[in-house]
Amino acid sequence: MNKKNITTALLVAVIVGTILNIINSYEVIVNGTFTGKNMLRIMLTYITPFCVSLYSSTKASKQKA
């Protein structure tokens, strides 16, 4: 795992997570009706693409080597 993989995973998480949160939690975000459950969902929506991207890039880097 290197710095480039982490940076790329963060970028993917921000872009994909934001799009997914807009799709899935639009009403909560617009109305400002945040609950603990909603906040957990929103955080997981960013964490999931980060983990997938980091795993994929790390695996690809190892296969290349």
PQR file with spaces between the fields and no chain letter, atoms N, CA, C, O and H, PARSE charges and radii, in Angstrom:
ATOM       1  N    MET     1       0.851   -1.165    0.000 -0.4000 1.5000
ATOM       2  CA   MET     1       0.000    0.000    0.000 -0.0000 2.0000
ATOM       3  C    MET     1       0.902    1.235    0.000  0.5500 1.7000
ATOM       4  O    MET     1       1.767    1.386    0.862 -0.5500 1.4000
ATOM       5  N    ASN     2       0.688    2.103   -0.969 -0.4000 1.5000
ATOM       6  CA   ASN     2       1.516    3.293   -1.040 -0.0000 2.0000
ATOM       7  C    ASN     2       0.649    4.554   -1.023  0.5500 1.7000
ATOM       8  O    ASN     2      -0.580    4.489   -1.051 -0.5500 1.4000
ATOM       9  H    ASN     2      -0.015    1.980   -1.669  0.4000 1.0000
ATOM      10  N    LYS     3       1.319    5.685   -0.977 -0.4000 1.5000
ATOM      11  CA   LYS     3       0.620    6.968   -0.853 -0.0000 2.0000
ATOM      12  C    LYS     3      -0.288    7.233   -2.057  0.5500 1.7000
ATOM      13  O    LYS     3      -1.376    7.787   -1.903 -0.5500 1.4000
ATOM      14  H    LYS     3       2.318    5.738   -0.954  0.4000 1.0000
ATOM      15  N    LYS     4       0.153    6.840   -3.242 -0.4000 1.5000
ATOM      16  CA   LYS     4      -0.651    7.073   -4.449 -0.0000 2.0000
ATOM      17  C    LYS     4      -1.962    6.294   -4.381  0.5500 1.7000
ATOM      18  O    LYS     4      -3.013    6.819   -4.749 -0.5500 1.4000
ATOM      19  H    LYS     4       1.037    6.389   -3.366  0.4000 1.0000
ATOM      20  N    ASN     5      -1.910    5.054   -3.917 -0.4000 1.5000
ATOM      21  CA   ASN     5      -3.128    4.253   -3.788 -0.0000 2.0000
ATOM      22  C    ASN     5      -4.108    4.883   -2.810  0.5500 1.7000
ATOM      23  O    ASN     5      -5.313    4.906   -3.056 -0.5500 1.4000
ATOM      24  H    ASN     5      -1.057    4.628   -3.618  0.4000 1.0000
ATOM      25  N    ILE     6      -3.589    5.390   -1.708 -0.4000 1.5000
ATOM      26  CA   ILE     6      -4.447    6.008   -0.692 -0.0000 2.0000
ATOM      27  C    ILE     6      -5.060    7.298   -1.228  0.5500 1.7000
ATOM      28  O    ILE     6      -6.244    7.562   -1.019 -0.5500 1.4000
ATOM      29  H    ILE     6      -2.609    5.371   -1.508  0.4000 1.0000
ATOM      30  N    THR     7      -4.258    8.095   -1.912 -0.4000 1.5000
ATOM      31  CA   THR     7      -4.760    9.347   -2.486 -0.0000 2.0000
ATOM      32  C    THR     7      -5.850    9.083   -3.514  0.5500 1.7000
ATOM      33  O    THR     7      -6.876    9.763   -3.530 -0.5500 1.4000
ATOM      34  H    THR     7      -3.296    7.881   -2.082  0.4000 1.0000
ATOM      35  N    THR     8      -5.625    8.105   -4.362 -0.4000 1.5000
ATOM      36  CA   THR     8      -6.626    7.741   -5.369 -0.0000 2.0000
ATOM      37  C    THR     8      -7.897    7.233   -4.705  0.5500 1.7000
ATOM      38  O    THR     8      -8.999    7.593   -5.119 -0.5500 1.4000
ATOM      39  H    THR     8      -4.792    7.553   -4.349  0.4000 1.0000
ATOM      40  N    ALA     9      -7.754    6.401   -3.682 -0.4000 1.5000
ATOM      41  CA   ALA     9      -8.922    5.864   -2.976 -0.0000 2.0000
ATOM      42  C    ALA     9      -9.718    6.979   -2.310  0.5500 1.7000
ATOM      43  O    ALA     9     -10.948    6.936   -2.296 -0.5500 1.4000
ATOM      44  H    ALA     9      -6.859    6.108   -3.346  0.4000 1.0000
ATOM      45  N    LEU    10      -9.030    7.978   -1.757 -0.4000 1.5000
ATOM      46  CA   LEU    10      -9.728    9.117   -1.152 -0.0000 2.0000
ATOM      47  C    LEU    10     -10.506    9.910   -2.198  0.5500 1.7000
ATOM      48  O    LEU    10     -11.640   10.324   -1.955 -0.5500 1.4000
ATOM      49  H    LEU    10      -8.030    8.012   -1.768  0.4000 1.0000
ATOM      50  N    LEU    11      -9.902   10.118   -3.343 -0.4000 1.5000
ATOM      51  CA   LEU    11     -10.577   10.838   -4.419 -0.0000 2.0000
ATOM      52  C    LEU    11     -11.814   10.076   -4.890  0.5500 1.7000
ATOM      53  O    LEU    11     -12.881   10.663   -5.069 -0.5500 1.4000
ATOM      54  H    LEU    11      -8.981    9.782   -3.541  0.4000 1.0000
ATOM      55  N    VAL    12     -11.669    8.787   -5.087 -0.4000 1.5000
ATOM      56  CA   VAL    12     -12.799    7.956   -5.497 -0.0000 2.0000
ATOM      57  C    VAL    12     -13.905    7.999   -4.439  0.5500 1.7000
ATOM      58  O    VAL    12     -15.085    8.110   -4.773 -0.5500 1.4000
ATOM      59  H    VAL    12     -10.802    8.310   -4.942  0.4000 1.0000
ATOM      60  N    ALA    13     -13.521    7.911   -3.172 -0.4000 1.5000
ATOM      61  CA   ALA    13     -14.503    7.931   -2.085 -0.0000 2.0000
ATOM      62  C    ALA    13     -15.282    9.237   -2.056  0.5500 1.7000
ATOM      63  O    ALA    13     -16.496    9.234   -1.853 -0.5500 1.4000
ATOM      64  H    ALA    13     -12.563    7.821   -2.901  0.4000 1.0000
ATOM      65  N    VAL    14     -14.592   10.347   -2.257 -0.4000 1.5000
ATOM      66  CA   VAL    14     -15.274   11.648   -2.239 -0.0000 2.0000
ATOM      67  C    VAL    14     -16.254   11.762   -3.406  0.5500 1.7000
ATOM      68  O    VAL    14     -17.395   12.186   -3.223 -0.5500 1.4000
ATOM      69  H    VAL    14     -13.606   10.349   -2.422  0.4000 1.0000
ATOM      70  N    ILE    15     -15.813   11.389   -4.588 -0.4000 1.5000
ATOM      71  CA   ILE    15     -16.671   11.517   -5.771 -0.0000 2.0000
ATOM      72  C    ILE    15     -17.833   10.529   -5.721  0.5500 1.7000
ATOM      73  O    ILE    15     -18.994   10.930   -5.814 -0.5500 1.4000
ATOM      74  H    ILE    15     -14.886   11.045   -4.737  0.4000 1.0000
ATOM      75  N    VAL    16     -17.530    9.251   -5.577 -0.4000 1.5000
ATOM      76  CA   VAL    16     -18.564    8.226   -5.590 -0.0000 2.0000
ATOM      77  C    VAL    16     -19.462    8.349   -4.356  0.5500 1.7000
ATOM      78  O    VAL    16     -20.682    8.224   -4.465 -0.5500 1.4000
ATOM      79  H    VAL    16     -16.588    8.926   -5.501  0.4000 1.0000
ATOM      80  N    GLY    17     -18.867    8.593   -3.188 -0.4000 1.5000
ATOM      81  CA   GLY    17     -19.653    8.730   -1.964 -0.0000 2.0000
ATOM      82  C    GLY    17     -20.629    9.881   -2.032  0.5500 1.7000
ATOM      83  O    GLY    17     -21.773    9.759   -1.592 -0.5500 1.4000
ATOM      84  H    GLY    17     -17.876    8.695   -3.100  0.4000 1.0000
ATOM      85  N    THR    18     -20.185   11.005   -2.583 -0.4000 1.5000
ATOM      86  CA   THR    18     -21.069   12.164   -2.714 -0.0000 2.0000
ATOM      87  C    THR    18     -22.231   11.869   -3.656  0.5500 1.7000
ATOM      88  O    THR    18     -23.378   12.196   -3.349 -0.5500 1.4000
ATOM      89  H    THR    18     -19.256   11.104   -2.940  0.4000 1.0000
ATOM      90  N    ILE    19     -21.945   11.260   -4.786 -0.4000 1.5000
ATOM      91  CA   ILE    19     -23.007   10.910   -5.735 -0.0000 2.0000
ATOM      92  C    ILE    19     -23.997    9.950   -5.088  0.5500 1.7000
ATOM      93  O    ILE    19     -25.207   10.148   -5.195 -0.5500 1.4000
ATOM      94  H    ILE    19     -21.014   10.995   -5.035  0.4000 1.0000
ATOM      95  N    LEU    20     -23.504    8.925   -4.427 -0.4000 1.5000
ATOM      96  CA   LEU    20     -24.397    7.953   -3.784 -0.0000 2.0000
ATOM      97  C    LEU    20     -25.201    8.577   -2.648  0.5500 1.7000
ATOM      98  O    LEU    20     -26.372    8.246   -2.466 -0.5500 1.4000
ATOM      99  H    LEU    20     -22.521    8.765   -4.340  0.4000 1.0000
ATOM     100  N    ASN    21     -24.586    9.475   -1.884 -0.4000 1.5000
ATOM     101  CA   ASN    21     -25.323   10.136   -0.810 -0.0000 2.0000
ATOM     102  C    ASN    21     -26.419   11.042   -1.354  0.5500 1.7000
ATOM     103  O    ASN    21     -27.500   11.123   -0.770 -0.5500 1.4000
ATOM     104  H    ASN    21     -23.634    9.744   -2.032  0.4000 1.0000
ATOM     105  N    ILE    22     -26.157   11.718   -2.454 -0.4000 1.5000
ATOM     106  CA   ILE    22     -27.186   12.543   -3.073 -0.0000 2.0000
ATOM     107  C    ILE    22     -28.351   11.673   -3.547  0.5500 1.7000
ATOM     108  O    ILE    22     -29.515   12.037   -3.378 -0.5500 1.4000
ATOM     109  H    ILE    22     -25.279   11.652   -2.929  0.4000 1.0000
ATOM     110  N    ILE    23     -28.035   10.543   -4.129 -0.4000 1.5000
ATOM     111  CA   ILE    23     -29.078    9.633   -4.603 -0.0000 2.0000
ATOM     112  C    ILE    23     -29.859    9.034   -3.432  0.5500 1.7000
ATOM     113  O    ILE    23     -31.090    9.024   -3.452 -0.5500 1.4000
ATOM     114  H    ILE    23     -27.090   10.248   -4.266  0.4000 1.0000
ATOM     115  N    ASN    24     -29.156    8.539   -2.418 -0.4000 1.5000
ATOM     116  CA   ASN    24     -29.802    7.784   -1.351 -0.0000 2.0000
ATOM     117  C    ASN    24     -30.314    8.628   -0.195  0.5500 1.7000
ATOM     118  O    ASN    24     -31.275    8.234    0.465 -0.5500 1.4000
ATOM     119  H    ASN    24     -28.157    8.547   -2.402  0.4000 1.0000
ATOM     120  N    SER    25     -29.708    9.764    0.067 -0.4000 1.5000
ATOM     121  CA   SER    25     -30.069   10.545    1.260 -0.0000 2.0000
ATOM     122  C    SER    25     -30.421   11.983    0.920  0.5500 1.7000
ATOM     123  O    SER    25     -30.226   12.880    1.740 -0.5500 1.4000
ATOM     124  H    SER    25     -28.927   10.083   -0.469  0.4000 1.0000
ATOM     125  N    TYR    26     -30.929   12.206   -0.258 -0.4000 1.5000
ATOM     126  CA   TYR    26     -31.228   13.563   -0.715 -0.0000 2.0000
ATOM     127  C    TYR    26     -32.163   14.299    0.246  0.5500 1.7000
ATOM     128  O    TYR    26     -31.880   15.431    0.640 -0.5500 1.4000
ATOM     129  H    TYR    26     -31.087   11.477   -0.924  0.4000 1.0000
ATOM     130  N    GLU    27     -33.256   13.674    0.616 -0.4000 1.5000
ATOM     131  CA   GLU    27     -34.243   14.329    1.491 -0.0000 2.0000
ATOM     132  C    GLU    27     -33.654   14.660    2.855  0.5500 1.7000
ATOM     133  O    GLU    27     -33.912   15.732    3.400 -0.5500 1.4000
ATOM     134  H    GLU    27     -33.485   12.755    0.296  0.4000 1.0000
ATOM     135  N    VAL    28     -32.874   13.757    3.401 -0.4000 1.5000
ATOM     136  CA   VAL    28     -32.248   13.989    4.706 -0.0000 2.0000
ATOM     137  C    VAL    28     -31.290   15.176    4.626  0.5500 1.7000
ATOM     138  O    VAL    28     -31.270   16.020    5.521 -0.5500 1.4000
ATOM     139  H    VAL    28     -32.664   12.885    2.957  0.4000 1.0000
ATOM     140  N    ILE    29     -30.498   15.241    3.559 -0.4000 1.5000
ATOM     141  CA   ILE    29     -29.522   16.312    3.408 -0.0000 2.0000
ATOM     142  C    ILE    29     -30.218   17.660    3.194  0.5500 1.7000
ATOM     143  O    ILE    29     -29.854   18.655    3.823 -0.5500 1.4000
ATOM     144  H    ILE    29     -30.515   14.555    2.832  0.4000 1.0000
ATOM     145  N    VAL    30     -31.211   17.692    2.313 -0.4000 1.5000
ATOM     146  CA   VAL    30     -31.904   18.939    2.004 -0.0000 2.0000
ATOM     147  C    VAL    30     -32.702   19.438    3.210  0.5500 1.7000
ATOM     148  O    VAL    30     -32.673   20.626    3.528 -0.5500 1.4000
ATOM     149  H    VAL    30     -31.506   16.884    1.802  0.4000 1.0000
ATOM     150  N    ASN    31     -33.412   18.529    3.877 -0.4000 1.5000
ATOM     151  CA   ASN    31     -34.247   18.929    5.017 -0.0000 2.0000
ATOM     152  C    ASN    31     -33.453   19.099    6.305  0.5500 1.7000
ATOM     153  O    ASN    31     -33.943   19.703    7.260 -0.5500 1.4000
ATOM     154  H    ASN    31     -33.436   17.563    3.619  0.4000 1.0000
ATOM     155  N    GLY    32     -32.254   18.581    6.338 -0.4000 1.5000
ATOM     156  CA   GLY    32     -31.433   18.686    7.546 -0.0000 2.0000
ATOM     157  C    GLY    32     -31.943   17.836    8.691  0.5500 1.7000
ATOM     158  O    GLY    32     -31.717   18.162    9.856 -0.5500 1.4000
ATOM     159  H    GLY    32     -31.856   18.091    5.563  0.4000 1.0000
ATOM     160  N    THR    33     -32.630   16.748    8.374 -0.4000 1.5000
ATOM     161  CA   THR    33     -33.196   15.866    9.405 -0.0000 2.0000
ATOM     162  C    THR    33     -32.246   14.704    9.683  0.5500 1.7000
ATOM     163  O    THR    33     -32.576   13.543    9.444 -0.5500 1.4000
ATOM     164  H    THR    33     -32.814   16.483    7.428  0.4000 1.0000
ATOM     165  N    PHE    34     -31.076   15.037   10.186 -0.4000 1.5000
ATOM     166  CA   PHE    34     -30.059   14.031   10.448 -0.0000 2.0000
ATOM     167  C    PHE    34     -30.351   13.322   11.770  0.5500 1.7000
ATOM     168  O    PHE    34     -30.665   13.955   12.778 -0.5500 1.4000
ATOM     169  H    PHE    34     -30.808   15.980   10.381  0.4000 1.0000
ATOM     170  N    THR    35     -30.243   12.012   11.742 -0.4000 1.5000
ATOM     171  CA   THR    35     -30.311   11.209   12.958 -0.0000 2.0000
ATOM     172  C    THR    35     -29.015   10.409   13.037  0.5500 1.7000
ATOM     173  O    THR    35     -28.220   10.420   12.098 -0.5500 1.4000
ATOM     174  H    THR    35     -29.988   11.498   10.923  0.4000 1.0000
ATOM     175  N    GLY    36     -28.804    9.730   14.128 -0.4000 1.5000
ATOM     176  CA   GLY    36     -27.616    8.902   14.256 -0.0000 2.0000
ATOM     177  C    GLY    36     -27.559    7.835   13.180  0.5500 1.7000
ATOM     178  O    GLY    36     -26.498    7.541   12.629 -0.5500 1.4000
ATOM     179  H    GLY    36     -29.449    9.721   14.891  0.4000 1.0000
ATOM     180  N    LYS    37     -28.716    7.259   12.890 -0.4000 1.5000
ATOM     181  CA   LYS    37     -28.796    6.210   11.862 -0.0000 2.0000
ATOM     182  C    LYS    37     -28.443    6.780   10.483  0.5500 1.7000
ATOM     183  O    LYS    37     -27.727    6.145    9.708 -0.5500 1.4000
ATOM     184  H    LYS    37     -29.578    7.497   13.338  0.4000 1.0000
ATOM     185  N    ASN    38     -28.947    7.974   10.185 -0.4000 1.5000
ATOM     186  CA   ASN    38     -28.637    8.607    8.894 -0.0000 2.0000
ATOM     187  C    ASN    38     -27.163    8.953    8.781  0.5500 1.7000
ATOM     188  O    ASN    38     -26.559    8.776    7.724 -0.5500 1.4000
ATOM     189  H    ASN    38     -29.529    8.490   10.814  0.4000 1.0000
ATOM     190  N    MET    39     -26.588    9.442    9.860 -0.4000 1.5000
ATOM     191  CA   MET    39     -25.168    9.800    9.834 -0.0000 2.0000
ATOM     192  C    MET    39     -24.297    8.566    9.611  0.5500 1.7000
ATOM     193  O    MET    39     -23.301    8.628    8.890 -0.5500 1.4000
ATOM     194  H    MET    39     -27.079    9.586   10.719  0.4000 1.0000
ATOM     195  N    LEU    40     -24.669    7.451   10.227 -0.4000 1.5000
ATOM     196  CA   LEU    40     -23.933    6.207   10.019 -0.0000 2.0000
ATOM     197  C    LEU    40     -24.008    5.782    8.557  0.5500 1.7000
ATOM     198  O    LEU    40     -22.998    5.399    7.968 -0.5500 1.4000
ATOM     199  H    LEU    40     -25.478    7.401   10.813  0.4000 1.0000
ATOM     200  N    ARG    41     -25.194    5.848    7.976 -0.4000 1.5000
ATOM     201  CA   ARG    41     -25.350    5.501    6.558 -0.0000 2.0000
ATOM     202  C    ARG    41     -24.511    6.404    5.663  0.5500 1.7000
ATOM     203  O    ARG    41     -23.875    5.934    4.720 -0.5500 1.4000
ATOM     204  H    ARG    41     -26.014    6.160    8.455  0.4000 1.0000
ATOM     205  N    ILE    42     -24.510    7.692    5.958 -0.4000 1.5000
ATOM     206  CA   ILE    42     -23.749    8.643    5.152 -0.0000 2.0000
ATOM     207  C    ILE    42     -22.250    8.351    5.258  0.5500 1.7000
ATOM     208  O    ILE    42     -21.544    8.358    4.249 -0.5500 1.4000
ATOM     209  H    ILE    42     -25.027    8.074    6.724  0.4000 1.0000
ATOM     210  N    MET    43     -21.771    8.097    6.459 -0.4000 1.5000
ATOM     211  CA   MET    43     -20.343    7.773    6.634 -0.0000 2.0000
ATOM     212  C    MET    43     -19.980    6.478    5.920  0.5500 1.7000
ATOM     213  O    MET    43     -18.940    6.408    5.264 -0.5500 1.4000
ATOM     214  H    MET    43     -22.345    8.091    7.278  0.4000 1.0000
ATOM     215  N    LEU    44     -20.813    5.459    6.036 -0.4000 1.5000
ATOM     216  CA   LEU    44     -20.534    4.185    5.369 -0.0000 2.0000
ATOM     217  C    LEU    44     -20.553    4.329    3.853  0.5500 1.7000
ATOM     218  O    LEU    44     -19.854    3.601    3.148 -0.5500 1.4000
ATOM     219  H    LEU    44     -21.658    5.516    6.568  0.4000 1.0000
ATOM     220  N    THR    45     -21.349    5.263    3.354 -0.4000 1.5000
ATOM     221  CA   THR    45     -21.404    5.493    1.916 -0.0000 2.0000
ATOM     222  C    THR    45     -20.092    6.073    1.400  0.5500 1.7000
ATOM     223  O    THR    45     -19.775    5.907    0.222 -0.5500 1.4000
ATOM     224  H    THR    45     -21.917    5.854    3.927  0.4000 1.0000
ATOM     225  N    TYR    46     -19.330    6.741    2.239 -0.4000 1.5000
ATOM     226  CA   TYR    46     -17.994    7.207    1.858 -0.0000 2.0000
ATOM     227  C    TYR    46     -16.931    6.144    2.116  0.5500 1.7000
ATOM     228  O    TYR    46     -15.995    6.002    1.329 -0.5500 1.4000
ATOM     229  H    TYR    46     -19.588    6.876    3.196  0.4000 1.0000
ATOM     230  N    ILE    47     -17.065    5.409    3.193 -0.4000 1.5000
ATOM     231  CA   ILE    47     -16.064    4.407    3.566 -0.0000 2.0000
ATOM     232  C    ILE    47     -16.026    3.244    2.576  0.5500 1.7000
ATOM     233  O    ILE    47     -14.952    2.734    2.259 -0.5500 1.4000
ATOM     234  H    ILE    47     -17.825    5.525    3.832  0.4000 1.0000
ATOM     235  N    THR    48     -17.196    2.823    2.087 -0.4000 1.5000
ATOM     236  CA   THR    48     -17.267    1.668    1.197 -0.0000 2.0000
ATOM     237  C    THR    48     -16.481    1.871   -0.096  0.5500 1.7000
ATOM     238  O    THR    48     -15.650    1.022   -0.418 -0.5500 1.4000
ATOM     239  H    THR    48     -18.069    3.238    2.344  0.4000 1.0000
ATOM     240  N    PRO    49     -16.698    2.953   -0.860 -0.5600 1.5000
ATOM     241  CA   PRO    49     -15.881    3.101   -2.081  0.2800 2.0000
ATOM     242  C    PRO    49     -14.402    3.301   -1.788  0.5500 1.7000
ATOM     243  O    PRO    49     -13.558    2.915   -2.596 -0.5500 1.4000
ATOM     244  N    PHE    50     -14.070    3.902   -0.640 -0.4000 1.5000
ATOM     245  CA   PHE    50     -12.661    4.035   -0.263 -0.0000 2.0000
ATOM     246  C    PHE    50     -12.029    2.665   -0.116  0.5500 1.7000
ATOM     247  O    PHE    50     -10.959    2.409   -0.669 -0.5500 1.4000
ATOM     248  H    PHE    50     -14.755    4.216    0.017  0.4000 1.0000
ATOM     249  N    CYS    51     -12.688    1.777    0.632 -0.4000 1.5000
ATOM     250  CA   CYS    51     -12.143    0.430    0.867 -0.0000 2.0000
ATOM     251  C    CYS    51     -12.044   -0.371   -0.426  0.5500 1.7000
ATOM     252  O    CYS    51     -11.045   -1.051   -0.663 -0.5500 1.4000
ATOM     253  H    CYS    51     -13.557    1.985    1.081  0.4000 1.0000
ATOM     254  N    VAL    52     -13.069   -0.293   -1.254 -0.4000 1.5000
ATOM     255  CA   VAL    52     -13.055   -1.036   -2.516 -0.0000 2.0000
ATOM     256  C    VAL    52     -11.944   -0.535   -3.427  0.5500 1.7000
ATOM     257  O    VAL    52     -11.218   -1.335   -4.019 -0.5500 1.4000
ATOM     258  H    VAL    52     -13.880    0.259   -1.061  0.4000 1.0000
ATOM     259  N    SER    53     -11.808    0.765   -3.544 -0.4000 1.5000
ATOM     260  CA   SER    53     -10.764    1.332   -4.402 -0.0000 2.0000
ATOM     261  C    SER    53      -9.368    1.002   -3.884  0.5500 1.7000
ATOM     262  O    SER    53      -8.486    0.635   -4.660 -0.5500 1.4000
ATOM     263  H    SER    53     -12.398    1.414   -3.063  0.4000 1.0000
ATOM     264  N    LEU    54      -9.170    1.132   -2.584 -0.4000 1.5000
ATOM     265  CA   LEU    54      -7.856    0.839   -2.004 -0.0000 2.0000
ATOM     266  C    LEU    54      -7.508   -0.640   -2.171  0.5500 1.7000
ATOM     267  O    LEU    54      -6.377   -0.976   -2.522 -0.5500 1.4000
ATOM     268  H    LEU    54      -9.886    1.430   -1.954  0.4000 1.0000
ATOM     269  N    TYR    55      -8.462   -1.512   -1.927 -0.4000 1.5000
ATOM     270  CA   TYR    55      -8.235   -2.944   -2.094 -0.0000 2.0000
ATOM     271  C    TYR    55      -7.879   -3.259   -3.551  0.5500 1.7000
ATOM     272  O    TYR    55      -6.920   -3.984   -3.816 -0.5500 1.4000
ATOM     273  H    TYR    55      -9.381   -1.239   -1.642  0.4000 1.0000
ATOM     274  N    SER    56      -8.649   -2.714   -4.485 -0.4000 1.5000
ATOM     275  CA   SER    56      -8.423   -3.001   -5.907 -0.0000 2.0000
ATOM     276  C    SER    56      -7.062   -2.512   -6.373  0.5500 1.7000
ATOM     277  O    SER    56      -6.344   -3.229   -7.069 -0.5500 1.4000
ATOM     278  H    SER    56      -9.428   -2.125   -4.270  0.4000 1.0000
ATOM     279  N    SER    57      -6.706   -1.288   -5.988 -0.4000 1.5000
ATOM     280  CA   SER    57      -5.420   -0.751   -6.446 -0.0000 2.0000
ATOM     281  C    SER    57      -4.239   -1.468   -5.798  0.5500 1.7000
ATOM     282  O    SER    57      -3.207   -1.667   -6.439 -0.5500 1.4000
ATOM     283  H    SER    57      -7.290   -0.705   -5.422  0.4000 1.0000
ATOM     284  N    THR    58      -4.385   -1.856   -4.535 -0.4000 1.5000
ATOM     285  CA   THR    58      -3.317   -2.600   -3.867 -0.0000 2.0000
ATOM     286  C    THR    58      -3.144   -3.972   -4.497  0.5500 1.7000
ATOM     287  O    THR    58      -2.021   -4.423   -4.723 -0.5500 1.4000
ATOM     288  H    THR    58      -5.224   -1.695   -4.015  0.4000 1.0000
ATOM     289  N    LYS    59      -4.255   -4.628   -4.779 -0.4000 1.5000
ATOM     290  CA   LYS    59      -4.206   -5.951   -5.409 -0.0000 2.0000
ATOM     291  C    LYS    59      -3.582   -5.860   -6.800  0.5500 1.7000
ATOM     292  O    LYS    59      -2.765   -6.702   -7.173 -0.5500 1.4000
ATOM     293  H    LYS    59      -5.167   -4.261   -4.595  0.4000 1.0000
ATOM     294  N    ALA    60      -3.968   -4.837   -7.568 -0.4000 1.5000
ATOM     295  CA   ALA    60      -3.421   -4.657   -8.912 -0.0000 2.0000
ATOM     296  C    ALA    60      -1.912   -4.367   -8.859  0.5500 1.7000
ATOM     297  O    ALA    60      -1.151   -4.848   -9.700 -0.5500 1.4000
ATOM     298  H    ALA    60      -4.632   -4.153   -7.265  0.4000 1.0000
ATOM     299  N    SER    61      -1.498   -3.591   -7.880 -0.4000 1.5000
ATOM     300  CA   SER    61      -0.073   -3.280   -7.734 -0.0000 2.0000
ATOM     301  C    SER    61       0.740   -4.527   -7.417  0.5500 1.7000
ATOM     302  O    SER    61       1.844   -4.701   -7.933 -0.5500 1.4000
ATOM     303  H    SER    61      -2.116   -3.201   -7.197  0.4000 1.0000
ATOM     304  N    LYS    62       0.195   -5.393   -6.571 -0.4000 1.5000
ATOM     305  CA   LYS    62       0.891   -6.633   -6.223 -0.0000 2.0000
ATOM     306  C    LYS    62       0.971   -7.584   -7.405  0.5500 1.7000
ATOM     307  O    LYS    62       1.987   -8.253   -7.594 -0.5500 1.4000
ATOM     308  H    LYS    62      -0.702   -5.252   -6.152  0.4000 1.0000
ATOM     309  N    GLN    63      -0.094   -7.653   -8.206 -0.4000 1.5000
ATOM     310  CA   GLN    63      -0.086   -8.528   -9.378 -0.0000 2.0000
ATOM     311  C    GLN    63       0.897   -8.039  -10.425  0.5500 1.7000
ATOM     312  O    GLN    63       1.509   -8.837  -11.135 -0.5500 1.4000
ATOM     313  H    GLN    63      -0.920   -7.110   -8.052  0.4000 1.0000
ATOM     314  N    LYS    64       1.046   -6.729  -10.518 -0.4000 1.5000
ATOM     315  CA   LYS    64       1.950   -6.139  -11.495 -0.0000 2.0000
ATOM     316  C    LYS    64       3.414   -6.417  -11.139  0.5500 1.7000
ATOM     317  O    LYS    64       4.267   -6.570  -12.013 -0.5500 1.4000
ATOM     318  H    LYS    64       0.549   -6.080   -9.942  0.4000 1.0000
ATOM     319  N    ALA    65       3.673   -6.478   -9.840 -0.4000 1.5000
ATOM     320  CA   ALA    65       5.054   -6.675   -9.377 -0.0000 2.0000
ATOM     321  C    ALA    65       5.523   -8.093   -9.520  0.5500 1.7000
ATOM     322  O    ALA    65       6.662   -8.405   -9.172 -0.5500 1.4000
ATOM     323  H    ALA    65       2.980   -6.354   -9.130  0.4000 1.0000
